[in-house]
């Protein structure tokens, strides 16, 4: 498992799934749409060529790697994007939604 932080996001790559990936789409997307912080090392995506502070500085948080991995790769990459207040919003929305309303399970 590879995990690294950019400014506000956390990228997680299940490198065990990457071995079966023929496209390495995440690395190609990073080179095309970002600053190329992902590189191949022994056939797997890596940021080991950069110090953690450089990953944060160079990362553009464009999300292209996650999309490319999901569409053309093995779906091994996920990005966590913390959104302040989202949990409270969802709780308030759930409390205000009457049972049986569209979108409500029950």
Buried (B, 14 or more C-beta within 10 A) or exposed (E): EBEBEBEEBEBBBBBEBBEEBEBBBBBBBBBEBBEEBBBEEEEBBBBEEBEEEEBBEBBEEBBBBBBBBBEBBBEBBEBEEEEEEEEEEEEEEEEEEEEEEEEEEE
